[in-house]
Amino acid sequence: MAKKHNVSLYRAMHGLRHGNLHRALGVSEDKVIPKEKIEAATHSTSDHVRHMATMAQTMAGFHKK
């Protein structure tokens, strides 16, 4: 059986690497997206923006400064 890929997850990951979430939220790519904007984007009507925001929330704990 062929393994089914999660297309939405791939699109969200791909978009994060290229600054699409920054552009979708109107935040300059050289600035950090405020947590409030990411939280609001998790309720977006756009599936793609919603998935990118959810992935950003998940990945927030990965990058400790």
Secondary structure as UniProt FT lines:
FT   HELIX           7..17
FT   TURN            18..19
FT   HELIX           20..25
FT   TURN            29..30
FT   HELIX           35..41
FT   TURN            42..43
FT   HELIX           47..59
FT   TURN            60..62
//
